[in-house]
Amino acid sequence: MTGLLSDLASLAPKNAAAAVKAAVNTSMCANADSRLSTAPAKVPYDRDMDSLIETPSLAGNVPDTIAISNVNLSLGSGAARVHILKDISLRVGPGEAIGLIGPSGSGKSTLLMVMAGLERPDGGEVVVNGTPFNALDEDALARFRGRQVGIVFQSFHLIPTMTALENVAVPLELAGNPDAAQRAAQELTSVGLGDRLHHYPTQLSGGEQQRVALARALAPDPAILVADEPTGNLDEATGKQIVDLLFTKHAERGMTLVLVTHDTSLAQRCDRVVRLRSGRIDTGTANRVAAS
């Protein structure tokens, strides 16, 4: 996925929408604007999806927003295959903010990708907002992600040939929102960029670009916001502004927030800190680990 996202910078305007379908973190999916391969009545969700989803095995009377059980994931092949996540079980409640910390290579970002539906585990169960990912094919999973999961990366991944307004509006347009431009303008205004709607990424500072990325993640009003080192490319002062904004939006909207960071002090602003080491959760750092 990282390779696909990095290709955005070289795309011409006429290919920007296609690029977003293939790679932008908040896009709906590559086939979102084409006919579904499964009859609508049989798709595990639609805009009234909650009535069509059976209660997953990990959900209780008040389902967790994220419930992960016995997840394993390996990447690579042959002798180069590496076991990244090892028997991970974790629950995250509605509106909870958790910080994922650990040394490089511990599996933090990979676990976040699993939560966001960007990586399929080799085994185990992932249930997000009442929806079991195992029940969704790739198209359905991408549509779900575009509606329910907002994603902010360390690199901003803005489309260089589009204005701030257009960058935020693209996932809404792919979702068929008739008020995409208006909604995008509202989100940009809410992150302090009401006077920068028609500026291109090269005309914006790093902090402003990350604000655009945050607005894009928030635009579909997702249940979950995941952020992977969102201040990694920013100076300390600008990073603090972005973090303050991130937690403000989390509090305002009551979203579940998952934050990957190397900064322990930043992680401690969350409700709970979960530490990973060598692909496993450290004992005692996840008080609500799912029962296996």
Backbone as a ProteinNet text record, in pm:
[ID]
protein_1_A
[PRIMARY]
MTGLLSDLASLAPKNAAAAVKAAVNTSMCANADSRLSTAPAKVPYDRDMDSLIETPSLAGNVPDTIAISNVNLSLGSGAARVHILKDISLRVGPGEAIGLIGPSGSGKSTLLMVMAGLERPDGGEVVVNGTPFNALDEDALARFRGRQVGIVFQSFHLIPTMTALENVAVPLELAGNPDAAQRAAQELTSVGLGDRLHHYPTQLSGGEQQRVALARALAPDPAILVADEPTGNLDEATGKQIVDLLFTKHAERGMTLVLVTHDTSLAQRCDRVVRLRSGRIDTGTANRVAAS
[TERTIARY]
81.1	0	84.6	195.5	282.6	333.2	366.2	413.8	308.1	183.8	76.1	55	58.6	36.3	145.3	268.4	378.7	369.9	293.9	279.9	187.1	113.4	17.2	84.7	205.8	272.7	300.1	306.5	341.7	221.3	101.1	-17.5	-66.6	-118	-178.3	-317.4	-377.4	-509.9	-615	-610.8	-715.1	-710.2	-595.8	-585	-598.8	-622.9	-622.8	-732.1	-853.8	-962.9	-933.2	-874.8	-840	-733.9	-641.3	-536.9	-594	-688.8	-750	-824.5	-893.9	-965.4	-869.8	-747.9	-652.8	-576.2	-556.6	-458.7	-493.7	-572.5	-595.6	-661	-613.6	-654.6	-801.6	-868.8	-1009.7	-1100.2	-1047	-1130.2	-1218.3	-1319.2	-1414.6	-1363.3	-1318.5	-1249.5	-1235.6	-1160	-1133.3	-1257.4	-1355.5	-1477.3	-1598.1	-1576.4	-1688.5	-1793.3	-1752.6	-1849.9	-1898.9	-1868.7	-1918.5	-2016.7	-2082.2	-2183.5	-2121.2	-2188.1	-2137.8	-2142.4	-2043.8	-2040.3	-2138.6	-2185.4	-2284.1	-2413.9	-2524	-2653.7	-2665.5	-2721.3	-2726.3	-2784.1	-2885.8	-2949.6	-2857	-2752.2	-2663.5	-2533.6	-2508.1	-2387.8	-2397.9	-2291.2	-2300.1	-2339.3	-2336	-2384.2	-2421.2	-2502.5	-2528.7	-2541.6	-2611.6	-2622.8	-2706.4	-2780.7	-2851.2	-2789.7	-2657.6	-2587.2	-2609.6	-2628.7	-2635.2	-2746.8	-2853.6	-2965	-2935.4	-2828.5	-2797	-2681.6	-2618.2	-2501.5	-2540.5	-2499.5	-2520.9	-2422.1	-2461.9	-2372.8	-2253.1	-2129.8	-2011.4	-1983.1	-1900.3	-1873.7	-1803.1	-1731.4	-1657.4	-1739.7	-1859.3	-1937.6	-2023.9	-2026.2	-2111	-2235.5	-2294.4	-2414.9	-2387.6	-2271.2	-2228.1	-2101.8	-2115.8	-2002.4	-1886.2	-1766	-1648.1	-1642.6	-1584.6	-1569.3	-1469	-1362.6	-1263.3	-1244.4	-1259.6	-1237.6	-1152.4	-1034	-937.8	-908	-913.4	-891.3	-794.9	-684.3	-589.1	-540.8	-506.9	-464.7	-316.3	-287.6	-150.8	-137.2	-21	1.9	149.9	178.5	315.5	324.4	438.8	461.1	585.2	587.1	698.1	669.6	765.5	747.4	878.4	865.5	982.3	1068.6	1199.1	1292.9	1282.3	1223.2	1210.3	1080.3	999.5	872	895.6	828.7	847.5	713.2	712.1	592.5	582.7	492.4	485.6	399.9	276.2	183.6	163.4	170.3	169.8	61.7	-47.6	-154.6	-201.6	-230.6	-275.5	-423.7	-459.8	-598.9	-612.5	-710.6	-724	-865.9	-918.2	-1048.8	-1035	-1105.6	-1105.9	-1250.8	-1287.9	-1426.2	-1470.5	-1601.1	-1653.8	-1599.8	-1546.7	-1497.3	-1364.3	-1303.3	-1177.4	-1061.2	-959.1	-835.2	-724.3	-658.3	-546.2	-420.8	-308.3	-179.9	-103.5	-61.2	20.2	166.3	246.9	387.6	473.1	600.8	693.7	807.3	914.4	1029.7	996.6	1080	1062.4	1062.7	971	961.7	880.4	817.5	740.1	601.9	557.9	427.3	320	355.3	256	177.2	249.4	181.6	104.8	160.1	90.7	-39.8	-38.2	-161	-263.3	-217.8	-309.1	-369.8	-288.2	-338.7	-443.9	-424.3	-523.5	-653.8	-644.1	-764.3	-839.8	-765.1	-826.6	-872.9	-844.8	-884.7	-794.3	-673.5	-578.2	-485.6	-481.1	-406	-497.2	-494.7	-571.3	-482.3	-522.3	-440.1	-447	-346.8	-346.2	-449.3	-476.9	-573.6	-620.8	-731.8	-789.4	-910.9	-967.3	-1091.3	-1073.4	-1121.9	-1121.3	-1264.3	-1317.1	-1453	-1444.2	-1493.1	-1486.3	-1626.5	-1665.8	-1797.4	-1908.9	-1895	-1996.4	-1987.5	-1887.4	-1875.6	-1754.4	-1775.5	-1661.7	-1595.5	-1467.7	-1396.8	-1389.6	-1389.2	-1382.9	-1502.8	-1613.1	-1734.5	-1736.7	-1637.7	-1638.3	-1535.2	-1575.1	-1476	-1401.3	-1306	-1220.8	-1299.8	-1397.1	-1475.2	-1560.4	-1625.8	-1710.3	-1627.1	-1508.7	-1421	-1376.2	-1344.9	-1303	-1416.5	-1538.5	-1653.3	-1675.5	-1664.3	-1679.2	-1572.9	-1450.2	-1340.3	-1363.6	-1411	-1434.2	-1542.8	-1634.7	-1745.7	-1720.2	-1641.4	-1630.9	-1493	-1389.6	-1252.9	-1183.7	-1140.4	-1058.6	-912.9	-823.6	-683.5	-594.7	-499.8	-401.1	-262.8	-180.2	-46	59	181	293.8	316.5	315.7	321.4	178.5	161.1	26.3	-55.3	13	-52.8	-165.3	-139.4	-234.6	-206.6	-309.7	-293.5	-243.1	-123.1	-61	-133.8	-210.2	-279.8	-419.1	-454.1	-584.3	-567.7	-663	-662.7	-697.3	-681.4	-719.2	-865.6	-951.3	-1094.1	-1118.2	-1053.6	-1071.8	-1017.6	-904	-848.5	-945.6	-1010.1	-1103.5	-1234.3	-1273.3	-1400.8	-1397.4	-1279.5	-1270.7	-1335.7	-1300.5	-1364.6	-1514.9	-1561	-1705.5	-1773.6	-1708.6	-1764.6	-1769.7	-1664.8	-1664.6	-1774.1	-1811.6	-1918.5	-2056.2	-2060.1	-2188.5	-2253.3	-2175.3	-2230.2	-2257.5	-2384.8	-2416.1	-2366.6	-2333.3	-2286	-2136.8	-2062	-1921.9	-1841.4	-1858	-1779.3	-1812.9	-1940.9	-1982.6	-1929.1	-1939.2	-1890.6	-1739.1	-1668.6	-1523	-1485.1	-1556.6	-1527.8	-1550.4	-1655.2	-1682.4	-1570.2	-1522.6	-1417	-1286.5	-1254.4	-1132.5	-1141.8	-1258.9	-1278.6	-1262.3	-1310.4	-1304.5	-1162.3	-1068.8	-928.7	-845.1	-912.3	-843.7	-793.2	-849.4	-803.2	-912.7	-1005	-1114.1	-1067.3	-948.8	-895.4	-794.5	-783.7	-685.6	-750.9	-880.7	-955.7	-900.5	-856.6	-819.3	-668.2	-594.2	-449.6	-411	-305.8	-253	-154	-128.2	-38.1	96.5	154.2	284.1	276.2	155.3	136.3	106.3	108.6	76.4	199.4	207.4	314.8	288.5	387.9	368.7	252.8	244.4	133.8	-1	-7.2	-132.3	-169.3	-69.1	-97.3	-152	-96.6	-147.6	-289.2	-320.3	-457.2	-553.8	-509.3	-592.3	-614.8	-508.4	-520.7	-616.3	-610.1	-700.9	-844.5	-864.3	-999	-1053.7	-968.6	-1010.3	-1051.2	-976	-1009.2	-1139.9	-1167.6	-1287	-1412.8	-1395.5	-1508.2	-1621.8	-1594.4	-1705.8	-1770.3	-1722.5	-1771.5	-1755.2	-1631.2	-1607.3	-1626.4	-1648.9	-1658.7	-1521.5	-1419.4	-1283.4	-1186.1	-1093.7	-986.2	-854.8	-775.2	-645.2	-537.9	-432	-325.1	-190.3	-112.6	17.6	127.9	187.5	293.3	255	140.8	91.2	179	273	361.3	503.4	525.7	660.1	732.2	659.3	722.3	710.6	679.3	655.6	754.2	779.3	862.1	782.4	850.3	787.8	665.9	678.5	568.4	447.9	472.8	363.6	302.1	387.2	336.6	243.8	278.1	191.4	55.7	54.7	-72.2	-158.3	-96.1	-170	-223.5	-142.1	-185.6	-301.8	-291.2	-400.9	-529.5	-515.7	-632.4	-689.6	-602.4	-644.9	-727.6	-678.3	-750	-876.4	-875.1	-995.8	-1106.2	-1072.2	-1171	-1219.9	-1130	-1169.1	-1273.3	-1248.3	-1340.8	-1473	-1466.1	-1587.3	-1680.8	-1624.8	-1706.5	-1726	-1655.9	-1672.6	-1625.2	-1530.6	-1477.5	-1382.1	-1366.1	-1257.6	-1129.7	-1022.6	-895.9	-786.5	-713.4	-596.6	-477.4	-379.5	-264.5	-136	-62.9	68.5	173.7	262.8	364.6	485.9	601.1	721.1	731.6	647.9	653.8	568.6	633.9	561.8	473.7	522.1	442.1	316.2	325.9	208.8	110.7	161.3	74.5	0.5	64	2.4	-113.4	-132.5	-252	-376	-354.2	-465.7	-524.2	-639.1	-701.6	-621.9	-551.3	-479.8	-361.3	-252.8	-132.8	-112.7	-92.9	-68	70.8	158.6	296.2	314.1	375.8	406.6	556.3	591.7	730	733.3	812.2	830.7	698.4	602.9	476.8	375.9	404.5	312	282.3	164.4	128.4	192.6	260.6	321.5	215.1	236.7	144.2	126.9	-0.5	-28.7	-51.5	-29.7	-51.1	-184.6	-262.1	-393.2	-492.2	-548.7	-633	-757.7	-795.9	-918.1	-887.5	-781.2	-745.9	-857.7	-893.2	-1003.4	-968.1	-1066.8	-1047.2	-1032.2	-937.6	-915.7	-1010.1
-120.3	0	125.5	122.3	238.7	275.7	174.3	202.6	268.3	223.8	283.6	427.5	454.6	590.5	683.9	636.9	722.1	757.8	679.6	708.6	825.2	871.3	978.5	1104.9	1129.3	1254.4	1265.5	1154.3	1158.7	1149.5	1151.8	1133.2	1265.5	1261.1	1379	1397.8	1519.4	1544.3	1446.5	1408.1	1319.4	1182.7	1148.8	1018.8	1026.8	1145.5	1161.3	1080.9	1084.3	1008.9	860.3	811.3	669.1	636.4	729.1	704.4	695.4	783.2	780.5	651.5	603	476.8	363.6	372.3	263.9	278	403.5	417.8	512.8	617.8	716.2	650.8	685.6	612.6	621.9	727.7	740	711.3	660.4	628.7	510.2	494.9	388.5	255.2	246.2	127.6	142.2	53.5	65.9	47	-24.7	-51.5	14.3	118.8	177.6	236.5	282	345.1	249.7	123.8	26.2	-66.8	-150	-240.1	-341.9	-366.9	-464	-603.7	-683.9	-819.7	-908.9	-864	-937.7	-860.5	-931.6	-863.9	-778.6	-654.6	-564.6	-626.8	-710.9	-768.1	-862.4	-912.5	-1009.6	-947.8	-821.4	-756.1	-743.6	-770.5	-769	-635.3	-527.1	-400.2	-312.6	-211.9	-103.6	20.5	123.7	243.5	220.4	111	70	-59.7	-66	-192.2	-253.3	-171.5	-226.1	-328.2	-313.5	-407.3	-540.3	-546.9	-668.4	-746.8	-692.6	-756.9	-839.2	-964.6	-1047.6	-1008	-1023.2	-990.6	-1084	-1030.2	-1114.9	-1180.2	-1282.7	-1359.4	-1278.2	-1171.3	-1092.5	-979.9	-957.1	-843.6	-883.5	-797.8	-822	-738	-707.9	-626.8	-486.7	-432.5	-305.7	-335.3	-360	-406.4	-307.6	-362.3	-279.2	-226.2	-108.3	-55	-138.2	-180.7	-267.5	-389.4	-507.5	-631.9	-724.3	-753.6	-836.8	-959.3	-1076.1	-1199.2	-1290.6	-1326.4	-1426.5	-1399.4	-1276.1	-1237	-1266.7	-1332.4	-1356.6	-1304.2	-1247.7	-1196.9	-1207.6	-1264.1	-1273.7	-1205	-1147.3	-1080	-1137.1	-1131.1	-1187.2	-1331.1	-1393.1	-1531.3	-1608.4	-1737.4	-1823.5	-1793.1	-1789.8	-1764.2	-1622	-1532.8	-1393.2	-1366.1	-1468.9	-1448.4	-1418.5	-1314.1	-1269.3	-1269.8	-1327.6	-1331.8	-1198.3	-1110	-973.6	-965.8	-1012.2	-1009.3	-1151.3	-1167.8	-1301.3	-1310.8	-1375.1	-1402.4	-1275.1	-1173	-1045.3	-1050.6	-1013.3	-997.8	-864.9	-785.4	-650.8	-601.3	-530.9	-466.3	-317.5	-238.4	-94	-49.2	22.3	59.4	180.4	204.2	321.6	450.5	537.5	665.7	661	543.7	531.5	574.6	631.6	664.5	576.6	503	420.4	460.6	454.5	480.8	351.2	320.6	202.5	245.9	191.7	228.4	102.3	121.8	9.5	43.1	-32.8	-5.8	-30.3	22	-1.1	-151	-194.6	-335.3	-417.6	-352.2	-426.7	-465.5	-406	-440.7	-336.5	-218.3	-113.8	-75	-34.9	11.3	-101.7	-222.1	-336.4	-364.3	-356.3	-375.7	-268.4	-145.2	-38.2	-66.9	-117.9	-150.3	-261.6	-356.1	-462.8	-405.3	-315	-251.2	-172.3	-110.7	-28.3	-109.2	-238.8	-321.3	-306.1	-255	-239.1	-358.7	-442.1	-568	-679.4	-790.9	-908.4	-1000	-1033.6	-1126.5	-1267.2	-1348.3	-1487.9	-1568.9	-1528.2	-1599.1	-1510.7	-1549.4	-1470.6	-1394.1	-1315.3	-1243.8	-1095.7	-1013.2	-868.1	-819.3	-751.8	-698.2	-549.5	-467.9	-323	-264.8	-193.2	-130.3	-230	-351.1	-453.7	-534	-506.7	-575.3	-668.2	-799.3	-892.1	-882	-849	-832.6	-963	-1075.9	-1204.2	-1225.8	-1155.5	-1173.2	-1085.7	-997.7	-902.5	-938.9	-928.8	-942.2	-808.7	-800.4	-682.2	-556.3	-565.8	-448.5	-401.4	-496.3	-460.4	-403.2	-458.3	-408.6	-266.2	-238.3	-103.4	-3.8	-43.9	45.5	72	-32.2	-16	79.8	59.3	143.1	289.1	311.9	448.3	518.8	442.4	500.9	508.4	414.3	399.3	429.4	433.6	447	565.8	661.3	771.7	742	769.9	733	853.7	876.4	982.8	919.7	943.4	886.1	991.3	944.1	1033.6	1121.5	1061	1136.5	1172.1	1288.9	1342.8	1277.1	1231.4	1161	1243.6	1371.6	1455.5	1445.1	1462.6	1458.3	1595.5	1605.2	1736	1820.3	1756.6	1831.3	1876	1853.8	1894.3	1995	2086.2	2182.8	2112.9	2185.3	2130.6	2087.6	2171.5	2139	2012.4	1999.5	1882	1756	1767.3	1651.6	1597.4	1685.8	1642.8	1593.3	1651.5	1615	1481.5	1439	1319	1195.5	1156.7	1036.8	1052.3	1175.2	1198.5	1182.6	1230.2	1215.2	1068.7	994.3	852	778.1	830.7	770.2	814.5	905.1	949.7	1060.7	1130.7	1240.1	1359.7	1403.8	1515.1	1649.5	1657.3	1782.7	1773.7	1702.3	1675.9	1804.2	1898.6	2021.7	2102	2110.5	2184.4	2118.8	1986.9	1914.3	1931	1923.3	1938.8	2077.1	2179.4	2315	2328.1	2264.9	2268.7	2204	2088.9	2019	2099	2158	2237.7	2360.4	2420.7	2534.3	2490.9	2371.2	2322.8	2295.2	2274.1	2253.6	2378.8	2490.6	2618.3	2654	2592.7	2619.5	2677.6	2750.6	2808.4	2906	2964.5	3059.6	2996.2	2862.2	2793.8	2687.3	2699.5	2595.8	2569.4	2673	2659.5	2660.5	2633.6	2622.3	2477.2	2461.1	2328.5	2286.5	2156.5	2110	2181.9	2212	2279.5	2422.3	2475.4	2610.2	2609.6	2491.9	2477.5	2430.8	2470.9	2422.6	2277.3	2212.6	2074.2	2060.4	2153.6	2147.6	2165.6	2253.7	2275.8	2152.8	2088.9	1966.9	1857.2	1845.4	1743.7	1779.2	1907.3	1948	1907.2	1922.2	1877.7	1726.9	1653.4	1507.9	1470.7	1544.4	1518.3	1549.9	1661.2	1696.3	1588.8	1536.4	1430.2	1304.6	1271.8	1154.5	1173.2	1296.9	1324.8	1344.7	1377.5	1416.6	1314.5	1182.7	1086.3	1063.7	1136.1	1120.1	975.7	926.9	786.2	755.8	628	584.3	571.5	549.8	524.3	614.8	673	750.2	684.5	645.3	585.8	678.2	696.8	788.8	720.8	713.3	646.6	752.1	779	878.8	1010.3	1069.7	1186.6	1310	1313.4	1429.2	1399.1	1283.1	1239.3	1329	1399.3	1485.6	1633.1	1663.1	1801.2	1842.6	1972.3	2022	2014.5	2033.6	2011.5	2100.3	2228.8	2321.1	2288	2261.6	2228.2	2094.3	1998.7	1868.3	1879.9	1965.2	1984.2	2038.6	2131.1	2186	2076.7	1989.5	1881.1	1783.4	1751	1658.8	1718.6	1846	1911.1	1906.4	1930.4	1926.7	1785.8	1686.7	1546.8	1508.2	1542.4	1507.8	1591.7	1714.3	1797	1734.6	1691.7	1629.1	1496.9	1422.1	1297	1323.7	1427.5	1459.4	1514.1	1598.5	1659.7	1556	1458.3	1365.1	1230.5	1207.6	1081.5	961.3	983.4	873.5	788.9	666.1	584	624.6	644.1	690.3	588.4	551	464.1	541.4	565.2	648.2	566.9	554.2	490.3	598.4	583.2	684.4	624.7	688.2	655.2	743.7	846	945.7	899.8	858	807.9	914.8	1038.5	1145.9	1172.6	1157.9	1173.8	1059.1	938.7	822.9	834.5	894.6	904.8	1003.6	1079.4	1163.6	1081	957.1	867.7	810.5	746.9	683	562.1	500	376.7	363.2	309.2	285.9	135.7	90.8	-49.8	-60.2	-137.5	-150.9	-284	-277.1	-397.9	-424.2	-550.9	-593.8	-721.7	-719	-837.3	-898.8	-814.8	-863.5	-909.2	-887.1	-926.9	-807	-811	-707.4	-739.6	-641.4	-658.9	-687.5	-783.7	-815.5	-693.9	-663.2	-552.6	-420.2	-410.5	-282.7	-276.4	-382.1	-383	-444.9	-362.5	-412.1	-486.4	-456.7	-516.6	-608.8	-687.7	-783.3	-885	-912	-1004.5	-1144.5	-1213.4	-1352.6	-1439.3	-1529.8	-1616.2	-1735.5
0	0	0	74.9	80.9	-56.8	-136.6	-270.6	-356	-343.9	-420.2	-380.9	-250.1	-203.6	-253.2	-255.4	-297.6	-444.4	-522.1	-665	-690.9	-591.3	-613.2	-665.3	-620.3	-655.4	-804.5	-875.6	-1016.8	-1109	-1053.3	-1135.5	-1191.2	-1314.5	-1375.4	-1319.5	-1334	-1278	-1324.2	-1452.4	-1502.3	-1437.7	-1377.8	-1313.3	-1162.3	-1108.1	-962.2	-896.1	-954	-890.6	-889.4	-999.8	-1004.3	-901.8	-885.4	-786	-646.7	-618.6	-485.7	-465	-569.7	-556	-521.3	-575.6	-552.8	-423.8	-378	-271.7	-159.5	-181	-75.8	43	161.1	281.1	312.6	267.6	299.8	181.5	71.6	-43.1	-14.4	-93.5	-68.7	-118.5	-244.3	-295.2	-444.9	-505	-647.7	-731.7	-679.7	-756.8	-695.7	-614.8	-541.1	-633.1	-754.5	-841.6	-950.2	-936.7	-1031.7	-964.7	-1044.1	-991.4	-897.4	-786.5	-690.7	-750.6	-714.4	-764.2	-690.1	-574.4	-496.5	-496.4	-505.5	-504.3	-379.7	-388.5	-273.9	-148.5	-164.2	-45.5	28.4	-41.1	21.7	71.3	35.8	84	235.1	310	455.5	515.1	437.4	489.1	372.3	400.7	308.7	395.6	349.8	432.1	556.4	559.2	680.8	731.6	722.8	744.1	880.9	983.7	1118.2	1134.1	1057.7	1069.7	1002.2	922.2	848.4	908.4	1010.8	1069.3	1190.5	1190.1	1307.8	1415.9	1540.8	1651.2	1648.3	1638	1631.5	1764.9	1760.6	1881	1988.2	1948.1	2045	2105.7	2053.6	2099.7	2218.7	2319.9	2436.2	2429	2545.6	2548.5	2495	2526.2	2469.1	2387.7	2257.7	2177.6	2180.2	2182.1	2167.1	2024.8	2008.8	1874.1	1794.5	1860.2	1798.5	1887	1830.3	1904.4	1818.4	1866.8	1794.7	1879.2	1818.2	1892.9	1818	1884.9	1836.3	1694.2	1666	1531.4	1511	1400.8	1356.2	1213.4	1184.2	1049.2	1016.7	899.5	850.1	715.4	686.3	558.6	492.1	359.4	284.3	246.7	182.6	139.8	152.9	160.8	168.9	289.5	267.5	376.6	429.7	349.2	390.5	466	484.2	552.6	699.9	750.2	888.4	960.2	1078.6	1161.3	1235.4	1191	1244	1370.1	1361.8	1475.3	1525.8	1657.5	1717	1825.1	1790.4	1886.3	1956.8	1878	1933.9	1966.2	2088.6	2129.3	2200.9	2161.1	2215	2193.4	2291.9	2278.2	2304.6	2224.9	2239.3	2243.8	2349.1	2369.6	2289.8	2281	2210.4	2271.5	2188.1	2233.8	2306.7	2318	2388.7	2299.2	2361.6	2290.1	2343.4	2254	2297.5	2220.8	2289.8	2228.1	2211.8	2090	2062.4	2057.7	2148.2	2152.6	2147.3	2124.8	2117.1	2023.7	2028.2	1941.5	1794.8	1707.3	1563.9	1536.3	1451.6	1418.2	1515.2	1612.5	1712.2	1662.7	1551.2	1495.7	1516	1565.2	1593.6	1468.8	1365	1243.5	1175.7	1180.7	1120.6	1193.7	1326.3	1402.2	1368.3	1353.1	1313.3	1176.4	1082.5	949.5	955.4	1045.5	1063.1	1116	1213.6	1268.1	1162	1070.9	966.7	846.8	845.6	732.3	612	632.9	523.7	510.3	612.1	607.9	656.4	585.2	625	708.5	829.9	908.9	852.7	885.7	843.6	920.9	1043.7	1125.8	1238.8	1300	1407.1	1359.5	1449	1420.3	1447.6	1354.6	1369.6	1351.8	1453.2	1448.4	1477.1	1385.4	1400.3	1388.8	1492.1	1496.1	1465.6	1519.2	1503.4	1376	1292.6	1164.1	1163.2	1147.2	1138.1	1001.8	999.9	873.2	795	863.3	794	702.8	730.2	650.9	525.7	508.8	398.3	292.8	165.7	59.8	47.1	-43.8	-51	-83.5	-175.6	-211.1	-94	-28.1	85.5	199	220	324.7	294.1	168.3	130	147.3	112.5	132	280	359.9	505.2	558.7	516.6	563.2	526	404.9	360.4	439	497.4	571.5	720.9	773.6	918.6	976.7	893.5	944.9	878.5	960.7	912	941.4	845.7	859.7	833	924.4	908.2	918.2	816.4	812.5	845.3	868.6	891.8	769.5	651.7	526.8	488.7	434.6	422.1	311	205.4	95	32	13.1	-58.9	-208.4	-287.7	-433.1	-477.9	-533.5	-559.3	-662	-750.7	-856.1	-813.6	-687.8	-636.2	-523.6	-512.7	-403.4	-272.5	-163.7	-33	-34.3	-89.2	-94.9	-174.5	-288.1	-372.7	-306.3	-236.9	-166.5	-63.1	10.5	114.3	53.2	-59.1	-120.8	-193.6	-240.6	-324	-260.1	-136.9	-80.3	-63.5	-38.8	-26.5	-161.5	-267.5	-401.5	-441.4	-408.9	-439.9	-364	-248.7	-169.5	-216.3	-313.1	-365.9	-285.7	-203.5	-124.1	-214.5	-227.6	-318.1	-267.4	-139.6	-80.6	-45.5	-128.1	-97.2	-79.6	-169.6	-162.7	-37.8	-7.2	112.1	239.1	244.6	360.3	373.8	260.9	263.1	313.9	271	316	466.8	516.6	660.7	739.8	690.8	762.7	761.5	648.9	641.6	732.2	737.3	827.2	972	1004.3	1142.4	1189.5	1093.8	1131.6	1106.4	1087	1075.8	938.6	834.6	698.2	610	669.8	592.2	486.2	505.5	407.7	313.3	315.6	231.5	143.3	122.8	50.9	-88.6	-156.1	-297	-317.7	-212.4	-223.3	-252.4	-329.7	-361	-252.1	-239.3	-133.4	-131.1	-247.5	-250.8	-198.2	-188.3	-136.1	13.7	74.3	215.9	293.4	418.3	504.8	542.7	605	647.4	744.2	839	934.6	867.8	768.6	696.2	613.5	554.4	478.1	569.3	689.7	780.9	827.7	837.5	869.6	758.4	634.6	522.4	531	559.5	572.1	685.3	795.4	906.4	867.3	798.3	751.9	658.7	571.9	480.1	557.5	662.1	742.6	818.2	859.7	939.5	855.6	728.6	644.5	639.2	630.7	628.1	764.9	868.2	1005.6	1052.1	1053.6	1085.7	1233.9	1263.1	1402.3	1464.7	1381.4	1428.3	1353.3	1428.1	1367.3	1408	1309.2	1337	1281.8	1359.6	1320.5	1342.2	1236.2	1240.9	1239	1354.6	1368.1	1299.4	1336.5	1262.8	1272.8	1367.8	1381.5	1336.1	1277.1	1242.4	1145.3	1057.8	958.6	993.7	1119.5	1160	1268.9	1276.6	1386.7	1515.9	1628	1758.4	1781.4	1750	1774.9	1686.7	1558.3	1467.1	1504.6	1543.4	1585.2	1703.5	1798.9	1915.7	1874.2	1778.2	1729.9	1667.5	1588.6	1524.1	1628.2	1727.1	1832.5	1911.1	1946.1	2017.9	1936.2	1806.6	1718.6	1710.5	1703	1695.4	1818.7	1935.7	2057.6	2075.3	2025.3	2029.4	1945.8	1825.4	1737.6	1796.7	1857.2	1922.8	2030.9	2111.6	2220.3	2167.3	2066.5	2012.1	1951.2	1884.4	1807	1874.7	1983.2	2054.1	1975.8	1884.4	1804.1	1887.7	1846.6	1899.6	1828.2	1904.2	1848	1876.8	1772.6	1787.4	1734.2	1821.3	1787.4	1799.8	1689.8	1691	1705	1802.6	1824.8	1895	1874.4	1950.6	2074.1	2080.9	2187.1	2305.5	2412.4	2528.8	2591.2	2596.5	2655.6	2574.5	2442.8	2356.9	2379.5	2386.9	2409.5	2542.1	2640.9	2772.4	2776.5	2670.8	2661.4	2629.5	2587.4	2557.1	2686.6	2676.1	2791.8	2838.2	2743.8	2775	2681	2731.8	2651	2637.5	2514.6	2485.3	2423.6	2487.3	2439.2	2365.7	2248.1	2172.3	2174.3	2182.3	2170.8	2087.4	1982.3	1897.8	1855.4	1820.4	1767.5	1869.7	1998.2	2104.3	2194	2255.7	2352.1	2485.7	2541.9	2673.5	2778.7	2860.8	2968.8	3058.7	3085.4	3176.5	3108.2	2975.5	2908.4	2837	2838.3	2773.8	2871.6	2955.1	3063.6	3015.5	2891.3	2841.1	2725.9	2737.5	2632.7	2616.9	2491	2463.9	2507.6	2561.8	2602.1	2479.4	2483.3	2367.5	2373.4
[MASK]
++++++++++++++++++++++++++++++++++++++++++++++++++++++++++++++++++++++++++++++++++++++++++++++++++++++++++++++++++++++++++++++++++++++++++++++++++++++++++++++++++++++++++++++++++++++++++++++++++++++++++++++++++++++++++++++++++++++++++++++++++++++++++++++++++++++++++++++++++++++++++++++++++++

